[in-house]
């Protein structure tokens, strides 16, 4: 009998996991993180669904395989592990083939391996997680939930880059990411305000990675990320929007190898690159008064985000709702205020006091501005249950 579902979100140096009770509306039983994988002083922490600390310790986590072995060993001692019927994975890229969550088989896994050049920062770790589960729990169903799926409703005009057709044929198109977050937000909006969920909505997922999606009639119309999660908004350590000529310039003048350029664009740019000090927005806000570079990083972040709200509003033909979510979006009244300043022409007007309280509705103008907490892990658990119980 399927009593629980394990969700795994595997990153470059961390693994987030949760265990949910199986069912159409899964309840979280526990959650945790394995952090600093492959780095000194790894950490393993977990808490119950009620927030009680279950484990918190430092240990060596040399690689993802070792981290997952530690997790599986610990789970074996937990009552939540009994009756575990499936594992759901966040998989960042499904290419053009996979538009809905899928049960993992050899064909799917081979396809994901072929997509690795499309998301080299993410897919190798996610593949390792799937393989580790197969080794530890042979025959246990695994469900791949793709971050790109939500955006596959975009039109050909929205997904096409102005490059020769031969590259488009190879899959070089706009995919969009953070899809599991957007799916969760839209499902919650549909539950809370069914009529509003059919309107013209911009969702701003602002965290370590940042993106926006324009949604109408509950379908994605456009999004800020592109072929990879590198494009669009300024992020913690990623460039966001970048003139391609800059890459040509760097190749010619600095002689960067592909891997070196990847590190520069993905890990040394964004807020960190502008400020020269921190990739964390909270740190930059504290240092802003004394640090011109921190102030500039915040200003560029908000300016670019504001510009994209205007662009996505044009793609939607108007605007009814803005929803802020993820770490910065959910928790920073200051950034929400700065980011939306000057958008009165769209009908966006924040209520200062409501904004300070972090929602749920923080506006007083004709465009409703909301703050909603995202939950990608719960979305994965829902998808896993739906794949296993399609009726």
C-alpha positions as CSV (number, residue, x, y, z in Angstrom):
1,X,0.0,0.0,0.0
2,X,1.4,3.5,-1.0
3,X,1.4,5.5,2.2
4,X,4.1,8.1,1.4
5,X,5.9,9.8,-1.4
6,X,9.5,11.1,-1.2
7,X,10.3,14.2,-3.2
8,X,13.9,15.1,-4.2
9,X,15.2,18.4,-5.6
10,X,18.8,17.9,-6.4
11,X,21.1,21.0,-6.9
12,X,24.7,21.5,-7.7
13,X,25.8,21.3,-4.0
14,X,22.6,20.5,-2.1
15,X,19.6,18.2,-2.1
16,X,16.3,19.3,-0.7
17,X,13.9,16.5,0.2
18,X,10.4,16.0,1.7
19,X,8.2,13.1,2.5
20,X,4.4,13.5,1.9
21,X,1.5,11.3,2.8
22,X,0.2,9.8,-0.4
23,X,-3.1,11.2,-1.7
24,X,-4.7,13.9,-3.9
25,X,-3.9,16.6,-1.3
26,X,-0.6,15.4,0.2
27,X,0.4,16.4,3.7
28,X,4.0,17.0,4.5
29,X,5.4,14.5,7.1
30,X,9.0,15.7,7.1
31,X,11.4,17.8,5.1
32,X,15.1,18.6,5.1
33,X,18.3,19.4,3.3
34,X,21.7,17.9,2.6
35,X,24.0,20.9,2.0
36,X,27.6,21.6,1.0
37,X,27.9,18.4,-1.0
38,X,31.5,18.1,-2.2
39,X,32.6,20.9,0.0
40,X,34.1,21.0,3.5
41,X,31.7,20.7,6.5
42,X,28.6,19.2,4.8
43,X,25.4,19.4,6.7
44,X,22.3,17.2,7.1
45,X,19.2,18.7,8.6
46,X,15.5,17.6,8.8
47,X,12.3,18.6,10.6
48,X,8.9,17.1,11.1
49,X,5.8,18.4,9.4
50,X,5.1,20.4,12.6
51,X,8.6,22.0,12.5
52,X,10.3,19.9,15.2
53,X,14.0,19.3,14.5
54,X,14.6,15.6,13.7
55,X,18.3,15.8,12.8
56,X,20.9,18.5,12.5
57,X,24.5,17.5,12.1
58,X,27.7,18.2,10.2
59,X,29.2,15.4,8.3
60,X,31.3,14.7,5.2
61,X,29.2,14.6,2.0
62,X,31.8,13.9,-0.7
63,X,29.3,13.6,-3.6
64,X,25.6,13.3,-4.4
65,X,25.7,9.5,-4.2
66,X,27.1,9.6,-0.7
67,X,24.6,12.3,0.3
68,X,21.7,10.2,-0.9
69,X,23.1,7.1,0.8
70,X,23.1,9.1,4.0
71,X,19.5,10.2,3.4
72,X,18.2,6.7,2.6
73,X,19.9,5.2,5.6
74,X,18.3,7.8,7.9
75,X,14.9,7.4,6.3
76,X,15.0,3.6,6.9
77,X,14.9,4.4,10.6
78,X,11.8,6.6,10.3
79,X,8.2,5.5,10.4
80,X,7.5,7.8,7.4
81,X,9.6,5.5,5.2
82,X,7.3,2.5,5.7
83,X,4.9,2.2,2.8
84,X,6.9,4.6,0.6
85,X,5.4,4.1,-2.8
86,X,7.2,6.5,-5.1
87,X,9.9,9.1,-5.5
88,X,9.2,12.4,-7.3
89,X,12.1,14.3,-8.8
90,X,12.4,17.9,-9.9
91,X,14.0,17.7,-13.3
92,X,15.0,21.1,-14.7
93,X,14.7,20.2,-18.4
94,X,12.3,18.1,-20.4
95,X,13.2,19.5,-23.8
96,X,10.4,19.6,-26.4
97,X,9.4,16.0,-25.8
98,X,8.1,16.0,-22.3
99,X,5.3,18.4,-21.5
100,X,3.8,16.6,-18.5
101,X,5.3,14.6,-15.6
102,X,6.4,11.1,-16.6
103,X,7.2,7.8,-14.9
104,X,11.0,7.2,-15.2
105,X,12.1,4.4,-17.5
106,X,15.2,3.7,-19.6
107,X,13.9,5.8,-22.6
108,X,13.2,8.8,-20.4
109,X,16.5,8.6,-18.6
110,X,18.4,8.4,-21.9
111,X,16.5,11.4,-23.2
112,X,17.4,13.4,-20.1
113,X,21.1,12.4,-20.6
114,X,20.9,13.7,-24.2
115,X,19.5,17.0,-22.8
116,X,22.5,17.5,-20.5
117,X,24.2,20.1,-22.7
118,X,21.0,22.2,-22.4
119,X,21.2,22.4,-18.6
120,X,24.7,21.3,-17.7
121,X,24.5,23.0,-14.3
122,X,21.5,20.9,-13.2
123,X,20.8,17.7,-15.1
124,X,23.9,15.7,-14.1
125,X,22.9,16.0,-10.4
126,X,19.3,15.1,-11.1
127,X,20.3,12.1,-13.2
128,X,22.6,10.9,-10.3
129,X,19.7,11.2,-7.9
130,X,17.4,9.0,-10.1
131,X,20.2,6.4,-10.5
132,X,20.8,6.4,-6.7
133,X,17.2,5.7,-6.0
134,X,17.1,2.9,-8.6
135,X,20.1,1.4,-6.9
136,X,18.8,1.7,-3.3
137,X,15.1,0.8,-4.2
138,X,15.0,-1.3,-7.3
139,X,11.5,-1.3,-8.8
140,X,10.3,1.7,-6.8
141,X,8.3,4.0,-9.2
142,X,10.1,7.3,-9.9
143,X,8.3,10.3,-11.4
144,X,10.2,13.0,-13.3
145,X,8.5,16.5,-12.9
146,X,9.9,18.9,-15.5
147,X,10.5,22.6,-14.8
148,X,10.0,23.4,-18.5
149,X,6.6,21.8,-18.8
150,X,4.5,24.8,-17.7
151,X,5.9,26.9,-20.5
152,X,5.2,24.6,-23.4
153,X,1.9,26.5,-24.1
154,X,3.9,29.4,-25.4
155,X,3.5,30.3,-29.0
156,X,6.1,29.7,-31.7
157,X,6.8,33.4,-31.9
158,X,7.5,33.5,-28.1
159,X,9.8,30.5,-28.2
160,X,11.8,31.4,-31.3
161,X,15.2,33.0,-31.2
162,X,16.4,35.0,-34.3
163,X,19.0,32.4,-35.3
164,X,19.2,30.1,-38.4
165,X,16.7,27.3,-38.5
166,X,19.3,24.6,-38.2
167,X,19.8,25.5,-34.5
168,X,16.1,25.7,-33.8
169,X,15.9,22.2,-35.2
170,X,18.4,21.1,-32.7
171,X,16.2,22.4,-29.9
172,X,17.7,25.9,-29.4
173,X,14.5,27.7,-28.4
174,X,13.1,29.4,-25.4
175,X,12.0,26.8,-22.8
176,X,11.5,28.7,-19.6
177,X,12.1,27.4,-16.1
178,X,10.7,27.5,-12.5
179,X,7.7,25.8,-13.9
180,X,6.9,23.7,-10.8
181,X,6.7,27.0,-8.8
182,X,4.4,28.6,-11.4
183,X,2.2,25.5,-11.5
184,X,1.8,25.5,-7.7
185,X,1.0,29.3,-7.6
186,X,-1.6,28.9,-10.4
187,X,-3.3,25.9,-8.7
188,X,-3.5,27.9,-5.4
189,X,-4.8,31.0,-7.1
190,X,-7.4,28.8,-8.9
191,X,-8.4,27.4,-5.5
192,X,-8.5,30.8,-3.7
193,X,-9.8,33.0,-6.5
194,X,-11.1,31.0,-9.5
195,X,-12.2,34.0,-11.5
196,X,-8.9,35.8,-11.0
197,X,-6.9,32.7,-12.0
198,X,-8.4,33.1,-15.6
199,X,-7.1,36.6,-15.9
200,X,-3.9,38.3,-17.1
201,X,-1.3,37.5,-14.4
202,X,2.4,38.0,-14.0
203,X,4.1,35.7,-11.5
204,X,7.5,37.0,-10.2
205,X,9.6,34.1,-8.8
206,X,12.4,36.0,-7.1
207,X,14.9,33.9,-5.2
208,X,18.4,32.8,-5.7
209,X,17.3,32.2,-9.3
210,X,14.8,34.7,-10.6
211,X,12.2,34.7,-13.4
212,X,8.8,35.9,-14.4
213,X,6.0,34.3,-16.3
214,X,3.1,35.9,-18.1
215,X,-0.1,33.7,-17.7
216,X,-3.5,34.2,-19.3
217,X,-6.4,31.8,-19.0
218,X,-4.1,29.7,-16.8
219,X,-1.7,29.1,-19.7
220,X,1.8,30.5,-20.0
221,X,2.1,33.2,-22.7
222,X,5.8,34.2,-22.2
223,X,8.6,34.0,-19.6
224,X,11.9,35.7,-19.0
225,X,14.3,32.7,-18.9
226,X,15.2,31.3,-22.2
227,X,17.2,28.4,-23.6
228,X,18.8,28.0,-20.2
229,X,18.1,29.4,-16.7
230,X,20.8,32.0,-17.3
231,X,18.7,34.5,-19.2
232,X,16.2,37.2,-18.2
233,X,16.2,38.9,-14.8
234,X,19.3,39.7,-12.8
235,X,19.9,36.9,-10.3
236,X,22.1,36.2,-7.3
237,X,25.1,35.0,-9.3
238,X,23.7,34.8,-12.9
239,X,23.9,37.5,-15.4
240,X,20.3,37.5,-16.6
241,X,19.9,39.6,-19.8
242,X,23.2,39.9,-21.6
243,X,24.2,41.2,-25.1
244,X,25.6,38.1,-26.9
245,X,28.4,40.3,-28.2
246,X,29.8,40.4,-24.7
247,X,30.5,36.7,-24.9
248,X,32.2,37.1,-28.3
249,X,34.3,39.9,-26.8
250,X,35.3,37.8,-23.8
251,X,36.2,34.9,-26.0
252,X,38.4,37.1,-28.2
253,X,40.0,39.3,-25.5
254,X,40.3,36.9,-22.6
255,X,40.5,33.5,-24.3
256,X,38.0,31.9,-21.9
257,X,37.4,28.2,-22.2
258,X,33.7,27.1,-22.2
259,X,33.8,25.9,-18.6
260,X,35.5,29.1,-17.5
261,X,32.9,31.3,-19.2
262,X,30.2,29.2,-17.7
263,X,31.5,29.8,-14.2
264,X,31.8,33.5,-14.9
265,X,28.2,33.9,-16.2
266,X,26.5,31.5,-13.8
267,X,28.4,31.9,-10.5
268,X,30.3,35.1,-10.5
269,X,27.8,37.6,-12.0
270,X,24.4,38.9,-11.0
271,X,24.1,40.6,-7.7
272,X,27.5,39.2,-6.7
273,X,29.2,40.5,-9.8
274,X,27.8,44.0,-9.5
275,X,28.3,44.4,-5.8
276,X,31.6,42.5,-5.6
277,X,30.6,41.5,-2.1
278,X,27.5,39.3,-1.8
279,X,24.9,37.4,-3.8
280,X,22.3,37.8,-0.9
281,X,19.8,40.5,-1.3
282,X,19.3,40.8,2.5
283,X,23.1,41.5,2.9
284,X,23.0,44.1,0.1
285,X,20.1,45.9,1.7
286,X,22.0,46.1,5.0
287,X,25.1,47.4,3.3
288,X,23.4,49.7,0.8
289,X,23.9,53.0,2.7
290,X,27.6,52.4,3.1
291,X,28.3,50.7,-0.2
292,X,27.7,52.3,-3.6
293,X,28.3,48.9,-5.3
294,X,25.6,47.2,-3.1
295,X,23.2,50.1,-3.9
296,X,23.9,49.7,-7.6
297,X,23.3,46.0,-7.5
298,X,19.9,46.6,-5.9
299,X,19.0,49.3,-8.3
300,X,19.9,47.2,-11.4
301,X,17.9,44.3,-10.0
302,X,14.8,46.3,-9.5
303,X,15.1,48.3,-12.8
304,X,15.4,45.1,-14.9
305,X,12.5,43.4,-13.1
306,X,10.3,46.5,-13.5
307,X,11.2,46.6,-17.2
308,X,10.2,43.0,-17.7
309,X,6.8,43.6,-15.9
310,X,6.2,46.2,-18.6
311,X,7.2,43.8,-21.4
312,X,5.2,40.9,-20.1
313,X,2.1,43.2,-19.6
314,X,2.4,44.1,-23.3
315,X,2.6,40.3,-24.2
316,X,-0.6,39.8,-22.2
317,X,-2.4,42.8,-23.6
318,X,-3.0,44.2,-20.2
319,X,-2.6,43.2,-16.5
320,X,-5.0,42.1,-13.8
321,X,-2.7,40.5,-11.2
322,X,1.0,40.4,-10.1
323,X,2.0,37.6,-7.7
324,X,5.4,37.8,-5.9
325,X,6.8,34.5,-4.7
326,X,10.1,32.7,-3.6
327,X,12.6,34.0,-1.1
328,X,12.9,37.6,-2.1
329,X,9.4,37.9,-3.5
330,X,7.8,36.5,-0.4
331,X,10.0,38.2,2.3
332,X,11.2,41.6,1.1
333,X,8.7,44.5,1.2
334,X,11.5,46.9,0.3
335,X,12.3,45.2,-3.0
336,X,8.6,44.8,-3.9
337,X,8.1,48.5,-3.3
338,X,11.1,49.5,-5.3
339,X,10.4,47.1,-8.1
340,X,6.8,48.3,-8.6
341,X,7.6,52.0,-8.2
342,X,6.6,53.9,-11.3
343,X,4.1,51.2,-12.5
344,X,1.1,53.3,-11.8
345,X,0.4,53.7,-15.5
346,X,-0.4,49.9,-15.5
347,X,-2.7,50.3,-12.5
348,X,-0.1,49.0,-10.0
349,X,-0.3,50.8,-6.6
350,X,1.0,49.2,-3.4
351,X,-0.5,49.6,0.1
352,X,2.5,50.5,2.3
353,X,1.2,48.8,5.4
354,X,-0.1,45.7,3.7
355,X,3.2,45.4,1.9
356,X,5.1,45.5,5.2
357,X,3.0,42.5,6.4
358,X,3.9,40.4,3.4
359,X,0.4,40.0,2.0
360,X,-1.6,38.2,1.0
361,X,-2.9,41.2,-0.9
362,X,-0.6,44.3,-0.8
363,X,-2.2,46.7,-3.3
364,X,-5.0,49.3,-3.5
365,X,-5.0,50.0,-7.2
366,X,-6.9,48.3,-10.0
367,X,-4.2,45.7,-10.5
368,X,-4.2,43.3,-7.5
369,X,-0.7,42.6,-6.2
370,X,-0.3,39.5,-4.1
371,X,2.3,37.6,-2.1
372,X,2.1,33.9,-2.2
373,X,4.4,31.3,-0.7
374,X,5.5,28.7,-3.3
375,X,5.9,25.0,-2.7
376,X,7.7,23.1,-5.5
377,X,8.0,20.0,-3.3
378,X,4.3,19.8,-2.7
379,X,3.7,20.2,-6.5
380,X,6.1,17.3,-7.1
381,X,4.2,15.2,-4.6
382,X,0.9,16.1,-6.3
383,X,2.3,15.2,-9.7
384,X,3.6,11.9,-8.4
385,X,0.3,10.9,-7.0
386,X,-1.6,11.9,-10.2
387,X,0.8,9.8,-12.3
388,X,0.3,6.8,-10.0
389,X,-3.4,7.3,-9.7
390,X,-4.6,8.8,-13.0
391,X,-8.2,8.1,-12.3
